[in-house]
Amino acid sequence: MPSLPALAQRLRICYRSGRDDLLRDFYIPCMECATLYRRAVGYFTSSSLASAARGVASLVSRHGKMQLVASPHLEEADIQALELAKDNPTTVLRQIVARSLSEIEDLLERERLNALAWLIADGSLEVRLAIRLDENGRLARGIYHEKIGIFTDAEGNNVAFAGSANETAAGLVDNFESIKVFWSWDDLQGRVKEELINFELLWSDRTPGLRVLDFTAVSKELLQRYQLPHTPELHEAHVQYWIPPKDLKPGTVPPDLTLREYQKDAIREWLKRNGRGILSMATGTGKTITALYLACKVAERNRPLVLLVVAPYLNLAKQWGREMARFGISAVPCFEGRARWELPLQEAYQRLAAGMTEVIGLVVTNDTFLSTAFQAALQPKLGHHLLVADEVHNLGAAKLKTALPDFIQLRLGLSATPERRWDEEGTKAIFDYFGDIAYEFTIADAIKANPPVLCPYFYYPVLVDLTAEESDRYYDLTLQLCRHLPASEGEGMSDQLLWLLIKRARLLASAANKLPALSAVLKSLTTPPTKAIVYCGDGRVEQPVTEEDERQIRAVSRLLGEEHGLRVRKFTYEEPPEDREAILAALRDGSLDAVVAIRCLDEGIDIPEVRLGFLLASSTNPRQFVQRRGRLLRRAPGKDRAIIYDFIVRPPTFGSADSDKDFNAERRLFGRELERILDFCASAENGPAALNQLHDLRLQYNLLAH
């Protein structure tokens, strides 16, 4: 086994997310040399605890040891309960920690906790909890939030690291996490020795302001549920995301899953249509679970079965893979290069043909699905195929609709908004292939359901005026648009009209006065925002991010970070997939206050903890604004409602010289925006009051009847 000094040429004094891969570049190499890993993880959440286990798999294989210190998040009621049980607080702490662990759903986090579970089962993991004390020695609500880690090898060499999520807000705009690293064989200033002393004082309950309790026995009990039948992989970088329970037959409904009545209705309606149809269900209402339950029902009478899931984006495809594992299906991930999926796909079909399994799963992104190589790899004669198309509206695009296999007879489309606006031909292609809408469940239905499926929300329109220069550009675009608008939306759009609408949308999206309006809203809030998304762009995801978009996202990030002291990161499709997943994890566990999203987070990304949305730009296409609203309305523990601020540009008045044709064109364009606003108001708890804010504007354009 190599010693830590063997890493001397590789180690850096500082690692930063975005520039470095902390897991591959630092954690795993050090862990592979260590026999003891001492870690103070700070804030105890499901994500932070799982994060502490990164790379621990190699310790399991070598019977290494780990000492872990964590700090539970205490509510006021927790403090009172602990005070009453101060002589023996373990029972109360067990309830608090169990509450945090119950939030874990991600299978990758479960795999990390599997490593801890194996360690503790082997007697190689000790766990202690740190609780804050006030100046009088009483339990306090604050948390121990320090982050210390120390690797020790068999020869007594040490590598220590320290870092914190509490960096300056400006730094967090560009860097999610940062750690400083020190090593004992070159430690003139004694920093490693200092970290060793600090950890020893912490471990032995001699740190002023803290009470540290042994929690090993209770931790063994709590982590036992996360101990999977298999030992963890040596390199977490290669851990299969989608590990089904060992005792669950492929294509089986999990024993702990109970569908809601509307989900059962959706399945029944699809089955009535002989295995074809579209489920038009609002974002956050469980389309994925409904589809997989349906697939299990199909598998009962159609074996062998190939479940083929097509998803538009990588993050969404991975979510499908994780969910399929719950149903016993270890899906083949068909993306990120043909070399990665071609052989596993062939082997899956071979298992099916040999009778080794009766159900296999394939998860493919739209891009791979479109490829000749993937289409050729499908083997229709080896079993029934069920095609599940998530965000099915995407398959109406010219290239994708030609890739829909005729041999697949079982077809299920999923989308909150299956129709393609301005594209009758694409919409027709979708319905011709998948069938009509078999079942519809709207956002309003989901909020009114008993119990509610989506959380209620308040909607606040914020009117913004264009600058004089922006007004001139807007007027010129309006004059051009009125010459190209078709008589109705069903006639489709010319290339010239599309280009003009994009220019107009970008002008409205980047209106200069939106930034001071956003700042004013932030100042009006009684508490700083957390769990928030700021939507900037309203273009299509596949369009490149323009220089104008970049300027706005940088300006918004600076406003939130430097002026309002929030911890923020941008979230676009330009970030690598692993960075995007890390950003979302940080938003979930509270390490970030907000993300600034542009042409992203519209489809499929599951972040139910988000409760505050700022729409600096929003398309009039229902596909986008319905998806964005649904993203904000997902239910989560402790989330009783969502709040949406919608920044709406007030069209400028051009004067009495305008022709009726110009006025009617502008009226029609604003009417489309008003339809979006009315849709938001219709289901909002404060809908009438929100709509009343737009009374004068609706009156100006004779749109009160809308």
N, C-alpha and C positions, 0 to 999 in steps of 0.2 A: 504494500500500500504506500503511495507517495506521501511525503511529508509536506506541510504547508510552505516551507521555504522553496520547494520546487516550483511554486507559482510566482516566485518573485518577479520574473520578467513579464508576467501577464497582469499582475495586480495594478490597479490605478488608485490614486489617493482619493478620487471622487468619482461616483457613478451617478448619472442623471437619466431619468426616463426620457425617451425621445432620442437621446444620443446613444445611450447604452442599453443593452438588454440585461437587466439586473439578474434575472434568473440564470441565463446561459453563460453570461460573462463572469458572474461573481458567485452567486449562491451555490450552484451545483459544483463548480470546481473546488470550492473551499469545503463543501460538505463531503466530497469524496475523499478528502484527506483527513477529515476530522474523526475523532473518537468521542468527543464531547461537544455539544452545541448548547450554549447558554443564550437564552433569548428573552428579552423583556419586550413584549409586543404592545404594551400600552392599552389603548381603548379596546375593550373586549366586545367585538361584534362577530357575527358569523364569518364575514369576509376577512376581518383582520386576523382572526384565529387561523383560518385556512391559509392566509398569506404567510403566517409564521411557520407553516409546515412546508413551505416550498423547498423542494430538494431533499426533504427528510427521508425519502425512500431509501437512499443509499445507507443511512444510519441503520435502518431496519435490517438490511442485508448483512451488515457487519456487527450487529448487536451493539451498536454505539449507544450513547446516553444523551438525553436532552433534559435541560432544566428550563421550564417555561414560567414566566411571570406575566399575568394579564390583569386588567382592571375592568370590573363590570361597570356598565352604565347604570347609575342609580337615579331613580325618580324619587320625588319627595316621600311617597308612600314607602319606598324601599328603605330610606333612611330611618323612618319611624319604626318599621318592622325590625331593622337591625338593632336599633337602640333597645327595643324590648327584649331582643334575644342576644344582647352583647356578650353574655358569658358563653354562649354556644351559637354563633351566627351561621353555622354551616348549612342548616336547613333552609334558612332564608336565602343564602347565597346560591344554593342549589336551584331554587326556583328562578332566581334572576338569570343565572347562566343558562338554564334550560330554555328560558324564554328567548334568549338570543340565538341559541343553536337551532331552535325550531324554525327560524327564518330561512335556513339553508335549503335551497332547491337545486342549485346548479350542481351537475354531476361532477364537474371538475373540482369544485370545492369539496364534494364528498370524497373524491379520490385523495385529496390532500389530507382530509381528516382521517381517512383510512390509514394513512401513514402514522399519524399520531396514535390512532387506536391500536395498531400493531405494536408500537413502542410501549404503550402503557400496559398492554396485555403481557408483554415480555418483562415488565418491571423496569424498563429502561427510560421511562418518562416520569418526571416529577413536576407537578403543577402547583403553583401558589398564586393567590389572588392578592392584589394590592388595593387597599381602600384608603382614600384621603381622610386626613384628620384636620380639624381646624386648630387655631392657636390654643384652644382650651383642651385639646385632646379628644374632642367629640367627633363622631363620624360626620363627614362633610359630603355634599353632593358632587363636588368637583371630581375629576378623574385623574388618575395617574396616567400621563400621556407621553412618557418618555419612550424612546425606542433605542434599545441596546442589543447588540448581538456579538457573541464571542465564539469563534471556532478554536478548538484545541486539538492538536494531533497527539499521537502516541509518544512523541519525544518532548512534549510540553511546550511546543511552539504555539503562538496565539496569533490570530487575525481578528481584530475587533472592528466593528462598524457602528456608527451612530447616525441617526437622521430623524427627521420629524416632518409630518404633514403640515405643521404650522410654520411654513415659510412665509415670506412676504407675499402679499396678494399679487404684486407685479411679477414676482418670480414664478408663481403658480400659473400665470397666463401661458407661459411657454414650457414649464417643467412640472410634471405631476409629482415626482418623488426624487429626492436627492439624499445620498448617504456619503459620509466621509469614512475612509478606511485607514487603519493603522496596523502595523505588524511588529511583533516583539523582537525580531532579529535586527531591526533598524529603528530603534525607538528612543532617540536621544532625549526627547522631551518627556518621556514617561507616560504617553497617552494611553498605551495599552494597559500599563499598570494601573492607571487611574480608572479605566473602565472595569478592570477586574475587581478593584476595591469597591467601586460603586455597586457592581452587581452582587458582590459578596455581602455588603451591608444591606442591600435590598433583600437578598435571599434569606438572610438571618434575622430579618425584622429589626434592623437597627438604623433605618433611614428616618430622619426626623420628618414629621408630617405625613407618615404613612403607617398603616398597620398591615402586615403581610401574614396571610394565613395559609397553612398547608391545605391543599384542595385535591391532593392526588387521588385519594380513595373515591371521592365523589366524581372526579373527572373520569376515572376508569369506568364508572357506571354510566355516565352521560355519553362518553365517546363510544361505548360498546355498540350502540346502534349504528355507528358509522363504520364499524369494522366489516369490510366486505370479505367474501370467501377467499379472494386472491390476495397475495401480498402485493404491495404497491410496486409499480415499475421503478427501475433504478433511475431513469431519467424522466422526470415529469414532463419534459418537453415532448416526449413521445407517448405519453399516456393517452390511451384511446378515450376520446371524449364520451363515447357512448357505450357504456358497459352495462348490459342488462343484468337484472338480478339472476343469480345462478339457477334458482329453482323455478323461474317463470318461463313457460313454453312460449316460443315466438308467436306473436299474434294473439296474445291473451290479455284481457282487460285486467289491470292491476286490482288486487282484492280491496284496496282502500279507496277506489275511485267510485264516486256516485255522480251520475249526470243530473243536471237540472232538467225540469220538464221541457223547457224550450229546446234544449239540445236533443232530447229524445224525439220531440216533434220534428226537428230538422232531419234527423236520420230517417224517420218513418216516411217523410215526404220524398226524400231522395230515393228510398227503396221502392216507393210506389211508381217511380218513373223508370223502373227497370235499369237501375244503375247508371243513370245520367242526371245531371242537374247542377245548379249553382246554389251555394248557400251564401246569401247576402246578409252577413252578420256583422254587427258593429265591431270595431276594433276593441279588444279587451273582453269579448264575450265568450271566449273559449273555442274559437274555430278549430284550433289545432287539436285539442282534446276531442272535440266532436268528430273530427275527421278520422282520428286514430281509433276511436271507439267504433265508428262506422266500418273502418277497415277490418277490425276484428270480427265484426258481424259478417262481412263479406267473406272472410277467410273460413268461416264455419262451413260454407257451402261451395267454396271455390278454391280448392286446394289441388296442387300447389299454387301459391299466390306470390306474385312479385309486386310489392308496394313501391311505386315510383313517385317520389315527391319532387316537384319542380318548384324552386323558390328563386326570386329575382336576385337576391344578394347573399354574400357569403355569411354574414352574421345571422341572417334568417335561416339559411340552410343548416348552420350549426345548431340553432335552437331546435329545429325539427329533429336532428339526429339525437339530441339529448332527450327529447320527449318520446321518440320512438323506442329508446332503451327502456323506458318505463313500461312499455307494452311487450317487453321481451325481445325486441328486434334490434340486433346490432347492425345498423345500416352501413352500407358502403358509401363513404364520402366522395362523391364524383365532382371534384373541383380542384383548383390549384395545380393544374398540369396533368396531362394524360398519363405520364409515367407513374403518377401516384395512385390512379384509380383503375387503370385498365386491367392489371393482373388481379387485384382483389375482386373486381366485378366478374371476371371470368370464373374465379374460384367460387364466388357466391352462386353463380348459375350451376356450376358443377356439383355443389352440395345439394342444390335443389334436385338436379337430375338423378343423383345417386340416392335420393330419399333420406339424406342425413338431416334435412329440415324440410318443413312444409311451407315456410314463409321466409322470404328474404326482403330486405329493404334497400332501396337506393335513394340517396338524396343528391340532387343535381341542381346546380345553378342554371339560370337561363342561358348564360353564355356557353357552358359546356353542353347543355341540352341541344343547343343549336348546331353543335359541331357534327361533322360527318362521322368522325371516329366514334362518338357516343351513340349516334343513331345506329351505326353498323354493329355496335356491341350488344344491342338488345336482341334477345333470342325469344321470339314470340311462341315458338313451339314447345318451350320448356315449362309453360304454366300460364295460368290466368294472370293478367296484368291489370292493376288498378292505378290509374294516373290521378294524382292529387295535385292540382295546380294552385299554389298559394299566390295571392295577389293576382288572380287570373286575368285581370284587365291588361296586364303586361303582355300576355300571349296574343293579343290582337295586333301587335306590331307586325309590320310587313314580313320581316325575316322569320320571326318566331312562329307565326301562324302556319307557315309552310312546313315546320318541323313536327307538327302534331301527328303522331303515328296513327294511321288508319286501323292497324290491327288491334289496338287497345279498345276494348268494348266498354270497360268500366271506367267512367270518367266523372271526376268531382272537381268543380271549381270553387274557390273560396275568395271572397272579396267583400269589403264593406261597400265598395262602389264598383260593381262589375262593368257598367257602361263606360265607354271611352268617349269623352266629350270631343266634339268636332270630328269624330271619326266613325261615321255610320258603318262603313265597310268593315273596319276592325271589330266593332261591336257585334256586327252580324256574324263575322267569322267565329268569334268566341261562342255565341249562342248556338250557332249551327253545329259546332263540334261538341260542346259540353252539355247542351240542352238549356232550357229556360231556367229562370230562378225558381228553385224548388221551395225555398223557405227564406223569409226575410225577418230580421230582428234588428231594429234600429237602435240608435243611441237613446232616443226617448223611451223605447220599450225597455231597454236595459236599466235606465234610471228608475223607472216606475215599477219594475219587477219587485216581487215580494218573496224572498229578500232581494234588495237591489243588487244588480250585477255590476253596474258602474256607479261611481260616486257622484252625487250632485255637484253643481258648480255655480260660481258667480261669474258673470261676464261683464267686463267693463270696457266699452269702446272709448278710445282716446283720440280725439280729432286733432289732426296736425295740418298746418298750412304749408304750402310750397313757398320757397323763396321767389323773388321776382324773376331771377334767371331760370329757375326750374319751371315757373309758370309759363314763360315764353316757349320753352322747349315742349312743355305739355300741350300748349295750344297748337303748335306746329304739327305735333303728332296726331292730335285730334282731327285737324283738318285733313291730314292724309288718310287717317283711318276711315273717315266718313265716306271716302271715295271707294273703299275696298270692302266695307262690311257687306256680307251677303244678306239677302232678305230674311233668312232664318239660320240658326246654328246648324240645322241638319244638312245644309248645303255644303258643309265643309269649308276649309280655309285654304286660300291660295298661299303660296310661299311668301308673297309680298305682305299679305295680311298677318301671317304668323310672325314675320320679322318685325313689323310695326307693333304688334301686341307685346312681343318680348321687350322691345325698346321701352314701351310705355310702362310695362311691369317693372323693369329695372329702375326706371326713373322714380316710380312710386316707392319701390322697395328701399331705395337708398336716399330718400328725401332727408335733407340735412337736419330739419327740425325734429326728426324722430329721436335723435340722441338727447337733446335737452328735455324732450317730453318723457323719455325713459328715465332720465335722472330725476325729474320731478316726481314721477311715480315712486321710485325707490325711496326718495326722501320722505314721502308721505306714509310709508309703511311703518307700523308700530314696532315691528321687529325685523332685523335683516333677513332677506330671503334665503331660504335653503331649499334643496331638492327642486331646483328651477331649471327650465329650458328657455333660452332666448332663440327664437327662430328668426334668421336673417333672410336667407334667399328664398325665392318662390319659383325658381326655374326647375327644370327637370333634372333628376339626379345625374343622368348620363351626360348632360351638358357640362363643359369645362367651367371651372370657377374663374370668373373674370377678374381683372384688376380692380374693378369697381366693387365686386363682392369682397375681395380680400381687404380693401381699404375699410369697408364697413365692419367686417368681422374683427379687424384689428382695433378699430375705434371703439366698438362695443366692448371688447375684452378689456381695453384700457380703462374705459369708463367704469366697468364693474370692478376691476381689480384695483386700480390706482385711486380712483375717486371715492369708491364705496367700500373698499376693503374686503371684497369677496374673493373667495378661492375659485377660480374659473379655469376652464380649458376650452379650446375650440374643438369641435367635433365635425369633421368633414370626411368625405371619401378619399381625401388625399393622405390622411393618416393611415399607417399600416393597420391591418386587422387586429393585431395583438394590442396596439396602442388604443384602438377604439374600445376593445373589451376592458382594458384597464381603466379607461376613463369612465365607462359606465359603472364598473365596480366601485370606483371611488365616489361617484355620485350616489350610488345606492347606500354605501356605508357612512356617508357624511364627510368623507375626506375632501370632497369638493362641494361647494355651495351651488354651482350652476355650470351648465355647459352652453356654449354659443354654437348653435347648429346652423349649417347652411347646406341646403339640398341633401339632407340626411335626416335620420330619425323620423322619417315619414312613414315608412312601411316596415312592420314586423318586429322592430326592436322592442323587447319587453323590459320596461323600467317602471313598474307600478308605483314605486315610491315617490315619483315626481308628482308634485302637487301645485306647482306654480308655473304658468306659462306666459311669456311675453311674445306676442306675434308682431314683430317689426315688419314682417312682410308675409303675405298670404295670397296664394292664387285664388282666383274665382272658380277654379276647377274643383268640384266637390270631392274628387279623389284625394286631393291634398288636404283641404281643411277638415274633412271628416276624419282622415287618418291622424292628423295632428291633435285634434280635439280628443279623439279616442285614446291617444297615447297618454294624455293628461288625466283621463278619468278612470284609469284602472284602479281597482281597490287594493289597499295594502294595510297592514296593521297600523293603527294610530292615525290613519288618514280618513277624515270624515267628509272632506270636500276638496275640490280643486278651485283655483282662481285663475282666470284668464284675462289678460290685458291685451286688447286688440288695437294697434296703432293704425288709424284709418286716415288717409289723406283726404282732406276736404277739397273737392275740385274747385279751381279758381273760377271766378266770374269774369267773363270776357267782355261784358258791356252790351249795349243795345244794338250794336252794329251786326251782331251775329245773325246768320240766316237761320231759318227754321230747320234746315237740313243739318247744320252744325249742331244746333241745340238738341235735335232729336238723336243725333249720333252720340253726343255726350250723355244724354239721358239714358240711352240704351246701354252704354258702357258702365255708367254708374249703377244702373238697374241690376246688372250682373253682380256687382259688388254688394249691392243691397240684399240680393238673394242670399248671399253668404252670411251677411250680418243677421238677417231674419232667422236663418237656420240656427245660428248660435243663440239668439235670443229666445227662440221657441222652447228650448229645453232648460234654459238657465233659471235658477231660483229667483233671480232679480230681472227676469226677461222684460216685463213691461217698463220698468224704470230705465233699463239699458236702452230700449228702443226709443223711449221718450227723448233721450239725449240727441237723437238724430231727427227730431220732428221738423226743425227748420230746414234742414238739408233735404229731407223728403218732400217738403212743401215746395221748395225751390224748383225741384225737378218734376213736380206733379206725380209723386210716387207714393202718396199716402195710402193708396189702395193696395200697395204691395204688402 
